[in-house]
Amino acid sequence: MTSTSRAAFPAGTILGYPRIGRRRELKKAVESFWAGATTADELESTAAGLRAATRERL
C-alpha cells in the first residue's frame, strides 16, 4: 500500500538566497528601471525594502 504525504511549504528562505518579493516586486522594479521609468535610487530602495522584509520574516 502506498501512502502520500505532503511536506509543508517553507515559510522562510535562506538569508543569502535572492528574493523577488511575494508579488514579484523586485522583478517589476528592475523592469521599470530598464524601461527608464524609475531611477537607480528607487530600484535600490525597493531592493533594500525587500531585503529588510525578508530578514524580518525569518
Buried (B, 14 or more C-beta within 10 A) or exposed (E): EEEEEEEEEEEEEEEEEEBBBEEEBBEBBBEBBEEEEBEEEEBEEBBEBBBEBBEEEE
